[in-house]
């Protein structure tokens, strides 16, 4: 009996660590739901090229337009929200770097588009302040579908596009770190995990040039 008690005491720290690890993963993945949901969204989305979802957006300057109406140049599109503590600030910084590179090269063939996943928290005036913080770049649009939009219906449109998004127990959006390239005809051309470098984008654009 004493020997069993010794074994139990020796095993306890390891078991406790496993329980904590399991609990952390369970919390981080929304009860492991993110694994299955993410895979389903990726597998069920229609292959590209395809039309983007018909989402009515208002940008940081107050202009209102439909997402499929973007024409005339390539757009690198991403999603996030201003109070996000995950990958969103990193993506914003990466977009800023690309914007600076485009400006330095005097290019107008590629623009950037950031769309909020939290319309009630990120109205157009808040997006405008962030845009000004980054120097008000002319080639970077920040947009929202509006505070009155049904968030779940909006997110479902994004899932059909191939963008996984859900909410945690506090109601905050959780999402994959994915960017999308829209061509000058307004068609979703391809998606990337993370933010591609300008060199990678140029290779894609070169391959698309007749």
N, C-alpha and C positions, 0 to 999 in steps of 0.2 A: 504493500500500500504506500509506504514511504517512497519507494522508487518511482511509482506512478505519479505521485505528487511532485517529485523532482522533475520528471519528464514534462509534466503539465506546466510547471513554472518556467522551464526552459523554452517550451514551445509558445508560451503566451505572447511574448513580444512580436514574434513572427506572425502569429495569427492576428494580433491587433493591427499590425501594419497592413496585412492583406485586407482586413475589414475596412480600414481607412481608405486604402487604394480603391477598393470596389465602390465604396460610398462616393468617393470623389469622381470616379469615372461615371457612375450612375447619375450624379448631379450634373456634370458637365455635358453629358450626352442626352439630357432630358429623359432619363430612364432608358438609355440605349436607343431611344426612338430616332435620334438623328442619324444613326448608321443606316437603318432601313429606309427612313424617309429620304435621305440624301440619294441613296442608290436608286430608289424608285423614281425620283425626279429626274436624275440624269438619264436613266434608261428609258423613261416614258416620253421625254421631250422629243418633238419632231426633229429630224436631222436638219442641219443647215446646208445651204442657205435657205432662209425663210423670212417671212415678214415679222417684225417685232409686234408685240401686243399693242392694241389700240388704247393707249393710256393718255388721258388729257393731263397735260403738265403745265405748271406755271413756273417760270424761271426767276432768277434773282433780280431781274429788271422788271418783273411784273407782266411779261408777255406770256400769253397762253397759246398752246399748240399741242397737236397730237404727236406722239412719239414717231409713228410711221411717216410723218411729214418731213422729217429731216432729209435734206437733199443737198447735192452739190459738192460734198466732200466726205471724207471718212470721219467717223466719230468713234472714239474709244469710250465705252460706257461702263460705269460701275455703279454699285449700290451700297449704301451704308446709312449712318445717321450721326448727328453731331455729338451726342452724348455717349457714343459707342466707346468702350474701353478695350476693344479687341484689335482687329486688323484695320479698322476704318482709319484711324489717324495715320497709320503707315501708308495706306493706299493714297490718302490725301497728299502726303508728302511726296510719294512717287509721282502722282499726277502733276504736282507743282514742278517737279524736276523736268518732266517731259514738256510741260508748258514753257519752261525757261529755255529748253533746248530748241523747241520749235521757234520761239521768238528770236533766239540768237541766229538761227539759220534763215530767218525771214520766210518761214513756210506758212502756207494757208491751206494746204491740202488735207490737213488732219486737225481735228478739234477734240476736246474732251467734254464728257458729260457725266456728272455725278447726280444720281437720283436718290432721294431719301427713302428709307424704309419706314420711317416714323413720321407720317405727315402731320399728326397732331402736335408733335414736339418741334418740328422743323418747318415753320412757315417761311414764306418767301423772304420776309425781311431778315430773319435769322440767317438764311442762306446768303443774303446780300452782305451781311456783316462779315461772314466767313470769307466770302469772295474778295471783299476789300482787304481783309487781313492778308490774303495771299497776293495782294498787289493789283486786284481787279484785272486779271488777264483776259484779253478779248477772246481768246480761243478756248475758254473754259466756262461751260454752262453748269450751274447748280439748279436743280429743279425739284418740285414737289407735286404730287397729284392733288394736293389741297387737303385742308383739315377736315372737310366734310366727307371724304372718300371712305367707303367701307374697307377697312384695312385688310380683312381676311379675303375679300373678293379681289382686292389689288394684289395681295401676295399670291393668290391662286393664279392670276395672270402671269406672274413672274415664274411660278413653278412650271407652268406649261411651256414657258420659254426655255427652261433649263436652269433656273436660278433657285437653289434651295433656300427657303426662309421659313422660320417658325418663331415661336416665342418661348422664353423661359418661364419659370414659376412666378416671376415678378412682372411678367408682361413685356419684358424687353425683347426686341428682335434678336434672333440668332440666325446667322446666315453663312453661306460659304463665301470664300474670297475669290470671286470670279469676275472677269471683265469680258465685255462683248465688243466686237468690231462691227460697225454698221458701214456699208459701202455708200458711194454717192447716189445710188438709186434708192436708198432707204431700206436696204435689205440686210438682215443679220447675216454676216458672212461667216464668223466663227467665234469661239469663246476661248478664253485662256484661264488657267488656274493662276491666280495672282495677277500682278501687273506686268505685262511684257515690257521689255526695254524698247527704246525707240529703234534700235538696230533690228530687233526681232520684227517689230511692226513694219519697218521698211522692207524687210525680206518678203513679208506677206503682201504688201502693197505692190512690190515689184513683180511678184508672181501673178497678181491680178491685172497688171497692165497689159493690154493687148499688144 
